[in-house]
Amino acid sequence: MTTLEEVREDLGDCRRCELCEGRANIVFGVGDPHARVMIIGEAPGKNEDIQGEPFVGAAGKFLNELLGEAGLKREEIYIANILKCRPPQNRDPKVNEIEVCAPYLREQVRAIHPDYLVTLGNFATKFILKTECGITNMRGNVLQAGRFAVIPMFHPAAAIYDRSKVDLLRQDFRMLGTLLVENDGKRSKGSEHDEV
């Protein structure tokens, strides 16, 4: 089985798409390599690009607060994005950029082999669940992608701009916390063939 270190080494100083031209840092991912929960976002923003770590800006601070609702700390989870480089002006990812970056995210998921994938926002949810259904209709549910339980949630950044999403995010993270307690000790072994 591939390790996170091997995935990062394979990524190298990636020049596979035009996003490499404007980035300060590749934002690979951070956290516990054996985490039960892996959080997947869309792409790095300005602060993430500068620091080389996902979710370090305002959305990251709110995410840390939300993790508390699930009884989790940041160091107990793993966080990554679909894209490893910041799109200019934080625009939406392009299809070709997702295609180039996707194999690295898939390998990260396989290496960590979490019990739960938490997808934040439309892009992460649509990518992981291979659906065109939007996050508003999918949040609040536990769905399956291969052997992985997937919990789609609003992106914390969306709740910063639309306060009506705050309570829904808190509710979803509390649901995650309940699932972790109920399924403690039931972690599956999995195989290299688990697909995302």
N, C-alpha and C positions, 0 to 999 in steps of 0.2 A: 504494500500500500504506500502511496506517495505521502511524504510529509509536507508540512507547510513550508519548511526550509527549502525543500526541493522545488516546490511550486514557485516560490519567490526567486530562486536561482534561475529557473526556466524563464520567468518573466524578464529578468535582467533589467537593462536600461531600455525598456520597450520603445520601439520606433515603428510599431505596426500600423498606426493610424496617425492622422494629422494632429490629434490632441497632444502629442509629445512636443509639438512646437511651442505651445504656450504654457506648459506646466512648470511649476517650480519643483514639485516632488511627485513621485508615484505614491499613491495612497493605497497600499496593499491590503491592510487589515490589521487588527490588533485584538489581543485578548487571550483567553485561556484556550490552548490548542486542544483541550479535551472537554470543552464546554458542552453542557446539555442544551444550551440555547445559542443559536447563531442568528444575529440580526443582519438583515440585508437591506441596504439603502440603494439609492439611485446612482449618485456620483458625488465626488468631492466638491465642496464649495471653496470659497476663497481662503478661509481659515484652515481648512483641511489641507489644501494645496500647500500653504505656507509651512504648516507643521508636519505634514506627511502622515497624518493620523485621521481616521474617519470620525465624524461627529464631535468636533471640538468647539464649534461655534455655539450660537444661541440654541439651535436645535439639539446640539449635543448636551448642553446643560439641562435642557428639558428632558431629554432621553434619560439622563442619569437619575432625575427625579422620578420619572415613570418606572424605571427599573425597581425603585424602592417599593412601588405598588405591588410588584411581583415577588418581593422579598429577595431581590437580587442586587448585587453590586456590579459595577462595570467590569471589574477584574475577573468576574465569574463567567462572563459571556465572551463570545467572539463577535466582532463587528467588521463587516466588509461592505463594499458597494459593488454594483454591477460593473461600473466603469472605475478604472484605477487612476484616471487622470481627469482633471477638471475641464468641463466644457466651457468655452468662452462665455462670459456673462451669465454663467449658470444656466445656459439654454438646455433644452431637453436633449437627451442622448439620441444620436442618429443610429439607424438600423445597422449600418456597417461597423460603427464603433462598438455596439453591443456584441455583434458577431465576433469581432476580434478579441474582445475582453472575456466573453462568456466561458471559454475553456478554463481560464484561470479561476473564475468563481466556482465552476463545477468541481475543479480539483481541490479548492479550499473546503468545499462542503464535504467531499469524500474524505479528506484528511482529518477533519474535525469530527465528522460523523455525529452531528448533534441529534438530540431527540426532537427538538423543535426548531423550525425555521420561521423566524418572524420577518415578514416582508413589509417594509415601510413604503407606502405609496403605490401609485399605479404601475410605474415601470418595473419595480422589483416583483410586485405581485403578478403582473401579466407574464413576466419572464419565467418565474419559477413555476407557475401553475399552467403555463402555455395556454393562456386564455385571453380573450379580448374584453372580458367582463371587467368593469371598473371597480375600484376599491370600495366605493360607497355601498355597493351591493354585496361585497364579499366580506367585509370586516365583521368581526363578532362571531366568526365561524372557525372551526378547525377542519382543514381540508387536507388532502393527500397529494403528494408529488412523489411517485415511487414509494419507498418505504418511509419517507419523511412526512411528519405531521407539520402542516404549514398554517400559520396564523397570520392572515393579512391584517394590517393595521394602517390607519392614516399615518402619514409622515409627520413627525413632531413639528417640522417647519410649517406645515399646513395649519396646525393648531395655534401657532404663534400669530398667524394672520387671520384665522377664523376661530374665535374663542369657543364657538359651539362644538368644536371637535375635542376640546380638552377633556370633558367628562367621558366621552366615548373612548378616548385613548386610555384614560385611567381605568375604565371598566375592562378594556381588553387586556391590559397588563395584569389586572387582578385575576382575570380568567387564566392567564398564563401561569401565574403563581399557584393557583389552585391545581392546575394540571400537573405542575412540577411536584407538588406535595403528594397528590393522589398516585402519581406514577413513579415515585422515588424508589430506586432499587430495581426498576423494571427495564433498565436500559438494554436495548437490543445490541447484538454484536454486529449485525450488518455484513455486507460483503462489498467487494470492489465493483460489483455490478449494479449497486444502487444508483438509480438515475435521478437527476434533477433536471 
